[in-house]
Amino acid sequence: MDRRRYIILILVLGTLTALSPFSIDMYLPAFPAIAKDLGTSVERIQLSLTSYFIGISVGQLLYGPLLDRFGRKKPLYIGLVVYIVASLGCAVTKSAETLIVMRLLQALGSCAGMVAARALVRDLFPVGDIAKVFSLLLLVVALSPMIAPTVGGYISSWFGWHWVFIVLTAIAIIILAGCLYWLPQGREPDVKLSLKPLPIIVNFYSVFKQPQFYIYAITGGIASASQYAYLSGSSNVFIGFYHTSQKHFGWIFAFIAAGLIGSSQINSLLLRKFKSEQIIKIALFVQSFIGVVLFALTFKGWINEMEMILLIFLFLCCQGFISPNASALSLAPFAKQAGSASALMGFLQMGIGSIASALVSILSTAYHSTALPMTGIMAFCAILGSILIFTGGRILSKKQLVQADPEHLLGVE
């Protein structure tokens, strides 16, 4: 593959993966404006974020078998069309309930891009390069929280929050056009694959029972849930508690995202000398320590806005090392079932993320105008992820699934 095609492919796959994060981040600064316009509370609008997470997690299970059965592109196109229609529905909604439902449908559309992109990485690149490719995709994805909240804040301030969803519609149309022209087909469709419920369940079970998959997929999902806890609670913490303006809130998001981008690219360099397994263990340990410090300072009331931003920045820097390696280690054992493995991994990650988001929303009602729900869930997820990765490593060692060679570490068939 020549360099030009390689760059274009990374950009297309990256934008497919980034569509959901962009859809999450872009409307966060508009929460107070949406709540005021629809005559409800910010906590109620936060449920539209939770419904989005639920839609992503469940929707990926639907697309996994479809991507294996019909190829990568047809289900992807259907999902993008669903996303476009749902985004327009969000733009014209007149109630919080309708917004919550439209966000669910929007998520069901966007998750096709996430599943297809991960499956295509497994289809198109050598297994030894998967972690590096995921780090490059994370570079594109991480631009979302740098750009989206800032753009969303300005759009909401200048034109009203409805235009945030109109812009998202336009972005999805551009991505669809890019897929039509530049995206390869990937693995050929498996016409023998049954789409009946029982064979699909059996297929998912055959993926899940692989120890390398469930250990790293669940660990990566729990670690990622800390990021969704931050996404769910950040608007309430910075705008509601610290009284940050919508525009300033966008710049805070951009600064924190810069750490995620930088760490993901450092991860690519570290992979030249260290195994994914080694990197992810150290990153989770450091993240747990930062999470405990963040929660303790919040609990004692000894933290100001700048200190909060700095600790969250350091906390999410660790995610740039955790996510690409967890994804690579989870998907590496599957060549024939990449679509199903990608879907199941995404379901676990987003399902756990939706639980974390819902907990932050519920606890924010009880502990109003405080950062305790957000920081508490973030710290808990990091600690639990650390416990699982060290326990899981022992399981893999006992089963002799982890070898000295880096490709064996990734579970090459």
N, C-alpha and C positions, 0 to 999 in steps of 0.2 A: 504494500500500500504506500503510495507516494505521500510526501509531507502535506501537500495541499488537500488531498482527499482525507487524510488523517485529521487535519484541523477542522475541516468542514463536518466530518462525522462526529467529532467530539462536541462541536458546537450544537449540532442538531440533537444529539443524545442529551447534552447538558440542558438545553432549553426544554426538552420533553420532561426531564427530571425536575427542572426548576419551576414548571408551571404551577404545581401544587404549592410549593413554598411561597411563590410570588402571590398566589391567590390568598394565602394566609396572611402574609405580612402587609400587603398593600392597603388593606382596609382597617388595620389595627388602630392607626391614629384617628380614624373617623368614628370610633365606638361612641364617644360622648355625643357627637352630632347625630349619629343614627338613632341612638336612644331618645334624644330630645325630639327628633322629627317623627319617630314612630310612637311617641308617648309611652315609653317604657324605661326600665333601668338598664344601666351598663351591664349588670350581672346577667340580665335576660339576654342581651345582645351577645354576651360571651358564649351562650349556648349555641349560637350559630357557628362558632368556632369548634365547639365540641361535636356538633352534628357533621361538620366537615371532616373531622378526624374519623368519626364512625363510618362515614361514606367511603373514605379512602381505604380503611382497613377491610371492610366487607367487600367493596368493589374489586379489590385486587384478587380475591378468591374467585370471582366470576371471570376475570380476564385471563387468569393463568391457563386454565384448560383451553380457552378459546384461542389463545396465542399459539399453543402447541398444536391444536387441531386445524386451524385455518391459516397459520402463518402469522407473522408479526404485524403486518401492515393493515389488513382489513379490520380487525378488532380495534386497532389504534385509531383508525379514521372514524369509526363509529363513536368511540369515546370522546374524541375531540369535538365532534358535532354535538353530542349531548352537553358537553361543557359550554359550548357557545350559546346554545339555547338557554341553559340554566343561568348563565351569566346575565343574559338579557332579562331573565325573570327576576334576578336580584335587583337589577337597575330600576325596575318599575314597581317593586313591591310596596305595599301600603301598610304592612303589619309585621311585627316581629316573628309571628308564627310562620308567615309565608317566607320570610327571609331564611328562617331556620330550615325549612323544607327545600328551598331553592339551593341553599348552600350544600345540603345533602346530595342533591342531584348534580350540582357542580363538581363535587368531590368524586362522585361515581364516574363522571366523564374524565376528569383529570388523571385519575389513578391509572387509566390505560397507558398513559405516557410513561409513568413511573415503572410499571411492570415491563412494558415493551423495551424500554431503554436498558434495564438491567439484563433482560434476556438477550438482547442484541450484543451487549458487552461480552456475555458468555459465548455467543455464537461467533463473533467476528474477531476476537483477540485471543492470543495464546494464553493458557491458564496462568502462566508465570507472570503475565503483564496485567492481570485483572486488578490487583490492588492499586497499581499505578494509574490505570485508566479510571478507576473509581475516585482516586484523588484528583484527577483532572476534572472529572464531572462535578466533584464537590466544589472546585474552583468556580465553575459556572453557577452552581446552585447557591453558593455562599454570596454571590453578587446580589441575590434576591433581597436578603435582609439589609444590604447596603443601599440598594436603590429603591425597593418597593415602599417601605414606610415613608421615606422622604418624598418620593413622587406622590404617594397616596395622601400624605399630609398637605402638600401644596394643591393637589387636585381638589381635595375636600374643602380646603379653605377658599379657593378661588371659584370653583364651579359647583360645589355641593357633592356629597358623598355618592350620589347616584352615578356620577361620571367615573368613579373608581371602577365600577363593574363594566361600564361601557369600554373603558380602556383595556380591561382584562379580556373582553370579547375580541377586540382588535388584535391583541397579542396572540390569542389562540388561533385566529384566522391566519396570521403570519406563520405561526409554527406549523399549522396544517399544510400550508403551501410549501414550506421547507421540507417537510416529510415527503410530500408528493414528488419533489424534484431530486432530492439528495439522499434519502434514506434507503440503504440496501434492504433486501428482503430478509436476509438472515437465514436461519435454518428452514428447510423446506417443511410445508405442512405435513402433519402426521394424520393421514386420512383414516387410519385404523383406530385412532384414539376415540373412545366412546365418550359422549357427553351426558350419559345417564348418571344420575346421582351416585349410585353405588360405586361404579368404576372410578368416578372422580374422587370420591372419598378414599378409596383404596389407593389411588395414585398419590394423593396428598399424604396419606399415612406412610407410604413407602419413602417419601421424601423426609417426613418429620422424624422417622425412626433412625435416620442416619445421625449418629452422635455428633459428628462435626457440624452438621446443620443445626440441630436444636440447641446445642451449647452456645454457638456464636450468634445465631439469629435471636435467641431470647436475650442473651447478654447485650447485644447491640440494640435490641428494642427497648430494654429497660434504661440503658444509657441515653438513648435518643429521647425517651420520655421526659428526661430532665429538661431537654431543650424545648419540648412542647409545653411543659409547665411554665417555663420562662415566657414563651410566646403568649400563653393564655393569661398570665398575670401581669405582664410588663406594662400594659396600658393602664391598668388600675393602679399599679405601684408608682409609675413615673408621672402620669397625668393626674391621677386622683390623689395620691399621697404626697408626692413631691411637687405637684402643681406645675409640671413641665408643659410647655406649649406643644401643639401638634407638630409644628415644624422642628422644634428642638428635639422632640421625641424621635423623629425620623433620623436625625443626625446621631443620636445615641445608638440607635439600631445599626447604623452604618459603621460606627466605630467598633461595636462588638462583633459585627460580621467580619470586619477586617482581620480580627484575630483568628476566626474560623478559617478564612481563606489562607492566611499565612501558615497556619499549622498544617493544613491539608497539603500544602506544597512542600513543607519541610518533611512531611511524612513520605513523600515520593523519594526524597533524598535519603532518608533513613532506611528505606527498603533496599537500598543497594548494599547495606552492611548488616541489617538486622531482619529477623523474621517478623511477619505480621503478628504472630502469637506473642512475641516479646514486647513489641510496641504497645499492643492493646492492653497488656497487663499493667505496664508502668503508667500509661495514660489514665486508666481507671483508678489506680491508687492515688495519683496526684489529684484527680478530679474529686475523689472522695474527701481528701484532706481540705481542699478549697471549699467544698460544699459544707462541711462541718463548720469551718470558720465563718462562712457567710451566714449560716443559720444562727450560730451562737451570737454573733454581733447584732443580728437583727432582733433576736429574742431579748437581748439586753438593752436594745435601743441605742447602741453605741456606733451606729453607722449612718453617715450622711449620703447624699445622692452621689457624689463623686466616688466615694469608697464603694458604694453599691455597684456602680458602673464598672469600676476596675476589677472587682472580684468576679462579677459575672463574665467580664471579658476573659479573665484567666480560666474560669470554669469552662467556658465554651471553646476556648482554644484546645482543650483536651479532646473535645468532640471531633476536631479535625484529624486526630490520630485514631480515634475509636471507630467512627462510622465506616470509612473506606476499608479498613482491615476486617472489621466484622462482616461486612457485605461480601468481601472477597473470599473469606474463609467459609462462609455459609454456602455460597454458590459453587465453589470449585468442584465438589464431587459430582456435579450434574451436568452432563453434556446433552443427553436426550430429553431431560425433564427441566430444562432451564426456565421455561415459562412458568411451570407449576411451582418450582422452587423459588423463583423470584416473587410470585404472587403470595406464597405462604410466608416468606420472609417479610414482605411488605405488610401482610395482614397482622403478623405478630407485632411488628414495630409500631404500626399505626394504631392497632388495637390497644396496646399498652400506652401509647401516647394519648389516645382519647380518654383513657381512664385517668391519666395524670391531669389532663386538661379539665376534665369534669370535676376532679377533686379540688383543683385550684378554684374553680368557679363556685363550688359548694362552700368551701371553707372561707372564700372571700366574703360570702354573705354573712357568715358568723363572725369573722374577724375583719370587719370593714376598715378601710383606710390603714392597712398594715401590709408589710411585705412578708409576713410569717407564712401564709399558705404557699406562696411561690417558692421562697427559699427553702422551706421545709420539705416540699416534694422534690425539689432539685437535689438536695442533700441525700434524701432517702434513696432516690433512684441510683445515684452514683455509688453509694455504699452497697446496695443490693447487687448492682452490676459487678462490683469488685469481688464480692463473695462468690457469685456464680462463676466468674471467669477463672478464679483460682481453684474452685471445686471442680469445674468442668475440665480444666487442664489435667487434673489428676485422673479423671475418667478416661480421657483420650490417651494418656500415657499408659494406663493399664491395658487398654485395648490395642496398644501399639499402632495407633492411627497417625501419630505424629512422628515423623522421621527426621533425620538430620537434613536431608535435602529440602530446599525451600518449596519445590513443586510437590513433594510428598506432604509437606506441611499443609499445602492447600488442597490436598486430597485428590490429586490427579488420577483419573481412571486409567 
